[in-house]
Amino acid sequence: MAEIYSVYELFPDGDSADVATIAATVAKAVPTGVEVKKTEVREHVFGLKKVYAEFLLNADDEMIGSKLEDALSGIEGVGSIECVSSTNV
């Protein structure tokens, strides 16, 4: 089985979004074929926070990256996501 290790940053949709709740929701939101390796809240800029998340994806599913991004974007309170890095394992 081929695997991909990807790192994402999830940015809240506003100052009132609870980034701790977003981080806790990540594991429940990911599709089958994705394993959450790490999630944590990190400082961003000007006192704002973001969610940093690492994933291991089953690359046998050609659409797994799109499925993951759709799932992450669909989490309540998430305004945008960014793939910081992605590499074959």
Kinemage of the C-alpha trace (Angstrom):
@kinemage 1
@onewidth
@group {chain A} dominant
@subgroup {mainchain}
@vectorlist {calphas} color= white
{ca met a 1} P 0.000 0.000 0.000
{ca ala a 2} L 1.399 3.378 -1.032
{ca glu a 3} L 1.139 6.180 1.523
{ca ile a 4} L 1.408 9.939 1.526
{ca tyr a 5} L 2.339 12.043 4.550
{ca ser a 6} L 0.648 15.455 4.425
{ca val a 7} L 0.704 18.480 6.698
{ca tyr a 8} L -2.138 21.008 6.732
{ca glu a 9} L -2.864 24.271 8.484
{ca leu a 10} L -6.481 25.127 9.209
{ca phe a 11} L -7.337 28.769 9.711
{ca pro a 12} L -10.474 29.862 11.572
{ca asp a 13} L -13.185 31.850 9.822
{ca gly a 14} L -12.978 34.649 12.397
{ca asp a 15} L -11.794 35.767 15.800
{ca ser a 16} L -14.706 34.071 17.540
{ca ala a 17} L -13.989 30.583 16.117
{ca asp a 18} L -12.818 28.113 18.768
{ca val a 19} L -9.592 26.605 17.403
{ca ala a 20} L -9.477 23.997 20.193
{ca thr a 21} L -12.872 22.692 19.064
{ca ile a 22} L -11.692 22.695 15.438
{ca ala a 23} L -8.596 20.668 16.436
{ca ala a 24} L -10.746 18.176 18.358
{ca thr a 25} L -13.100 17.769 15.392
{ca val a 26} L -10.382 16.916 12.852
{ca ala a 27} L -10.164 13.218 13.820
{ca lys a 28} L -13.941 12.812 13.468
{ca ala a 29} L -14.063 14.565 10.106
{ca val a 30} L -11.395 12.757 8.090
{ca pro a 31} L -12.521 10.205 5.494
{ca thr a 32} L -11.712 6.496 5.477
{ca gly a 33} L -8.144 5.981 4.307
{ca val a 34} L -6.752 8.900 6.312
{ca glu a 35} L -5.001 8.515 9.665
{ca val a 36} L -4.526 11.582 11.858
{ca lys a 37} L -0.960 11.559 13.187
{ca lys a 38} L -0.972 14.886 15.050
{ca thr a 39} L -3.133 17.928 15.686
{ca glu a 40} L -2.259 20.963 17.733
{ca val a 41} L -3.174 24.591 18.110
{ca arg a 42} L -0.350 26.945 17.172
{ca glu a 43} L 0.204 30.681 17.209
{ca his a 44} L -0.269 32.367 13.851
{ca val a 45} L 0.049 36.165 13.606
{ca phe a 46} L -1.033 39.076 15.788
{ca gly a 47} L -2.236 36.722 18.525
{ca leu a 48} L -4.398 34.668 16.185
{ca lys a 49} L -4.232 30.883 16.271
{ca lys a 50} L -4.390 28.103 13.688
{ca val a 51} L -4.672 24.320 13.768
{ca tyr a 52} L -1.629 22.365 12.593
{ca ala a 53} L -2.414 18.795 11.515
{ca glu a 54} L -0.396 15.868 10.143
{ca phe a 55} L -1.990 12.997 8.224
{ca leu a 56} L -1.047 9.650 6.692
{ca leu a 57} L -3.092 8.999 3.543
{ca asn a 58} L -3.704 5.758 1.685
{ca ala a 59} L -2.496 6.666 -1.821
{ca asp a 60} L -4.291 3.706 -3.395
{ca asp a 61} L -7.364 5.969 -3.493
{ca glu a 62} L -6.595 8.528 -6.211
{ca met a 63} L -9.137 10.976 -4.767
{ca ile a 64} L -7.994 10.754 -1.117
{ca gly a 65} L -6.374 14.205 -1.153
{ca ser a 66} L -9.541 15.859 -2.442
{ca lys a 67} L -11.664 13.925 0.043
{ca leu a 68} L -9.436 15.074 2.910
{ca glu a 69} L -9.489 18.711 1.813
{ca asp a 70} L -13.282 18.648 1.435
{ca ala a 71} L -13.613 17.145 4.923
{ca leu a 72} L -11.269 19.699 6.506
{ca ser a 73} L -12.970 22.619 4.736
{ca gly a 74} L -16.333 21.357 5.964
{ca ile a 75} L -15.440 21.573 9.665
{ca glu a 76} L -17.498 24.250 11.383
{ca gly a 77} L -15.391 27.325 12.106
{ca val a 78} L -12.763 26.638 9.423
{ca gly a 79} L -12.348 29.538 7.026
{ca ser a 80} L -9.503 28.163 4.912
{ca ile a 81} L -6.972 25.356 4.758
{ca glu a 82} L -3.467 25.144 3.358
{ca cys a 83} L -1.403 22.081 2.467
{ca val a 84} L 2.023 22.945 3.869
{ca ser a 85} L 3.778 19.782 2.672
{ca ser a 86} L 3.035 16.418 1.145
{ca thr a 87} L 5.426 13.566 0.433
{ca asn a 88} L 5.341 9.902 -0.515
{ca val a 89} L 6.283 7.509 2.265
